Amino acid sequence: MNKDEIVYYLKTTSEEEKKYLFRRADEIRETYCGNEVHIRGIIEFSNYCIRDCTYCGLRKSNRKLHRYRMTIQEIFEVAKKAKEMDFKTVVLQSGEDPYYRIEDLCLLTEKIKTELNLAVTVCIGERTREEYRMMREAGADRYLLKFETSDPVLYARLKPDSSYENRFRCLEWLRELGYQVGSGNMVGLPGQTIESLAEDILLFKELDLDMIGIGPFIPHPDTPLRNTKTGTLDMTLKVLAITRIVTKNTHLPATTAVGTIDLFGRQKALQCGANVIMPNVGPQRYRKDYQIYPNKICIFENADHCHSCIEEMIESLGRTVSSGFGHSLKMRMKDSTAICRKYLSSRIISR
Ligand code: SAH
């Protein structure tokens, strides 16, 4: 699809055309990714953040939020629990919190990799190239850093204390370092046009991402964007479906945000392109405070419940729960993952 076609489908109100789009995305998902759904357990280990993004409830100026940090040991214990529950991947996510020294995060990653044999995805925002390198050497497989919007003017408004260029520089470093790279956007941001969403999709393709997270924007009452509108399910599903059609074998999660705006949002997403789901595995007591947006689902549940609920959801759709790590489906990754493994084992042997 070229930009005009993408814009056309993003604008369409015809039920017939939407049905066609979603069916096509579902077929392409089946052809390129199969019927397996990969489950990744998210550990939201700190809600401290040095940034002031206007959309996010974790922004540093939000004085109403009760802040918490998990210790490295606590994070490891959660990963252990995830392993016992049969998760294959843990996602270490937080606000941008320099309190955590990279050396400690490396030790944690190495311990999770060697003792638990889980795949590790890191999602802790912008760090230096050296820090990314150290994490990769410690065994981190994947990194998730959403560019949020491809529109530099909108970006500057949303992230007034961040640099658009640096975000993309980080993505480039992550690629060079051999990570499986995930990025993504938000749909329905105030001031975002259909054309700019089409540009997001074209950029997903250009960056040849291994994973793309697409979620609706949900205004948070304690942020400057409190009086704006929530992104719609309709537009989020269209962006997701077109992204599947355009990028073919990329991992696409049915995001928690889409499940927050619609009771069956994640099921619908899984039926129009998504092949990944990322439930929370963290302790229940912290969940209500990881409030990037309001009314986030599953904050009163515990990890066991979330895992079985997700399994049931996958099976009810006639799909299967993946038993593998769910690494990138792009060919290139095979080499860099192998290179990293070799590096990791040489490090372990040499100590
Ligand atoms: N600090 C990390 C992790 C951010 S939280 C980073 O910068 O990468 C993970 C994602 O939540 C963000 O990338 C953003 O896309 C999403 N998010 C934040 N606030 C949101 C909101 N109000 N509505 C919807 N999604 C939001």
Boltz pocket constraint, residues with backbone or C-beta under 6 A from the ligand:
constraints:
  - pocket:
      binder: B
      contacts: [[A, 55], [A, 56], [A, 57], [A, 93], [A, 94], [A, 95], [A, 96], [A, 123], [A, 124], [A, 125], [A, 126], [A, 144], [A, 145], [A, 146], [A, 148], [A, 185], [A, 186], [A, 215], [A, 216], [A, 217], [A, 218], [A, 219], [A, 220], [A, 257], [A, 292], [A, 293]]
      max_distance: 6.0
